[in-house]
Amino acid sequence: MSRPRCERCLRPQDHCLCSLIPHLDSRTRVLVLQHASETTHALNTARFVALGLANAQLRVGEVFEDLADLLATPGYRPVILFPGDGAEALSAYGDAQDTPLLLIVPDGTWRKARKLLYLNPLLQALPRVTLGQVTPSRYRLRKAPEPGALSTIEAVVQALNALEAPECFDPLLQPFEALIEGQIAAMGRETFQRNHGQDQ
């Protein structure tokens, strides 16, 4: 018998994190495209992005039939947060006249994120942006596939902090931090330290 779950954050009710999820406004619109296999992952951070940002949306799937409509959201310039040749480092908006970005964020392993691009050619055609200065990940439960790798929520927060400085979007990380701490507590500090070689 499965444990009852919170209908909002989808966590088990006795581990609900809704009280830690902020409600933040942003000039940038964020669209997270989540690979379907990520939805049941215990450390699914994309949902917190959609719940914590008023101007964010989460879509789940592999092929997004209405992608053209999503990219045509009036008043925004669509870009994809994905490294690659020609990717431009994000920097703060120049002034109030700058067209705000529609920041497309693929959510999944690198292999699955690349698959999302492959299956949705409109994504491949978008200008690519990347993070200039990357703060080290707080995702202490996964070995990063490469230096500078971040969880989806960390990437979104760092992107918004760069674009909308001096506004700070770090409060969006509160449920993520609690999620990590809960997982560490569940496995035991000793096991965590043995398997991950660190403790905090």
SVG drawing of the C-alpha trace seen along z (x, -y; Angstrom):
<svg xmlns="http://www.w3.org/2000/svg" viewBox="-4 -51 40 53">
<polyline fill="none" stroke="black" stroke-width="0.4" points="0.0,0.0 1.5,-3.3 1.8,-6.2 -0.6,-9.2 1.0,-11.9 0.7,-15.7 -1.2,-16.6 0.8,-19.8 4.5,-18.8 3.8,-15.0 6.0,-14.2 4.7,-11.7 2.4,-13.7 4.7,-13.2 7.5,-14.7 5.6,-17.5 7.8,-20.4 5.1,-22.9 5.7,-25.2 9.3,-25.8 8.2,-26.6 8.3,-30.4 6.2,-32.4 8.6,-34.5 7.9,-36.8 10.4,-37.0 10.7,-39.1 12.0,-36.0 9.5,-33.3 10.8,-29.8 9.6,-26.7 10.9,-23.4 10.6,-20.5 10.9,-17.4 11.7,-14.0 8.9,-11.7 11.2,-9.3 12.2,-12.1 8.7,-12.5 9.0,-9.6 12.6,-10.3 12.9,-10.9 15.0,-14.0 12.8,-15.6 13.6,-19.3 11.8,-20.6 8.5,-20.6 9.8,-23.0 10.7,-25.4 7.1,-25.5 5.6,-25.7 8.0,-28.4 8.0,-30.8 4.9,-32.6 6.2,-33.0 7.1,-29.3 5.6,-26.3 6.5,-22.6 5.7,-20.3 6.4,-16.6 7.0,-14.3 9.4,-13.5 7.7,-15.1 5.9,-18.4 3.3,-18.9 2.4,-22.4 6.0,-23.6 5.6,-26.2 2.8,-27.8 4.8,-27.8 7.8,-29.4 5.5,-32.1 4.5,-33.4 4.0,-37.2 6.6,-39.5 9.4,-37.0 12.5,-36.0 12.9,-32.2 16.4,-30.7 17.5,-27.3 19.7,-26.8 22.1,-24.2 25.8,-24.2 27.3,-24.0 29.1,-25.8 28.0,-29.4 26.2,-29.3 26.1,-32.8 26.8,-33.4 23.8,-34.9 24.2,-38.5 21.9,-41.0 19.2,-42.7 20.4,-46.1 17.3,-48.1 13.5,-48.0 13.3,-48.0 15.2,-44.7 12.9,-41.9 12.7,-39.4 13.7,-35.8 11.6,-32.7 14.2,-30.4 13.7,-26.8 15.2,-24.4 15.5,-20.7 15.2,-18.5 16.7,-15.0 20.1,-13.3 22.4,-14.8 21.5,-11.8 17.8,-12.4 18.2,-16.2 20.0,-15.7 17.2,-13.3 14.6,-16.0 16.5,-18.3 16.8,-15.6 13.1,-14.8 12.0,-18.4 13.8,-20.1 12.4,-23.5 14.6,-23.3 17.7,-22.7 17.0,-25.9 16.9,-28.1 19.8,-30.3 21.7,-28.6 22.6,-30.3 24.7,-29.1 25.8,-30.1 28.9,-32.3 30.0,-31.9 28.8,-28.6 28.5,-28.2 29.4,-24.6 26.3,-22.3 24.8,-21.6 23.5,-18.3 25.5,-16.1 23.8,-12.8 24.8,-12.5 28.2,-12.4 28.3,-15.2 28.9,-13.9 31.3,-16.8 32.6,-19.9 30.0,-22.6 27.0,-20.2 23.9,-21.4 20.5,-20.1 17.7,-21.7 16.6,-24.0 20.1,-25.2 20.6,-26.0 17.3,-28.0 18.3,-29.9 21.7,-30.8 20.3,-31.8 17.7,-34.1 20.3,-35.6 22.5,-36.4 19.6,-37.9 17.8,-39.8 20.5,-41.0 20.3,-42.4 17.2,-40.3 18.1,-37.1 16.2,-33.8 18.1,-31.7 14.9,-31.2 13.7,-28.8 16.4,-26.4 14.9,-25.9 12.8,-22.9 15.7,-21.4 18.0,-21.8 15.4,-20.1 15.0,-17.3 18.7,-16.6 18.9,-16.8 16.0,-14.4 17.6,-11.9 20.9,-12.1 19.0,-11.6 17.2,-8.6 20.4,-6.9 22.2,-7.9 25.1,-10.3 27.7,-7.5 26.4,-5.8 26.4,-9.2 29.9,-10.0 31.1,-6.6 29.4,-6.6 29.9,-10.3 33.1,-11.1 31.8,-14.3 29.6,-15.6 28.2,-19.0"/>
</svg>
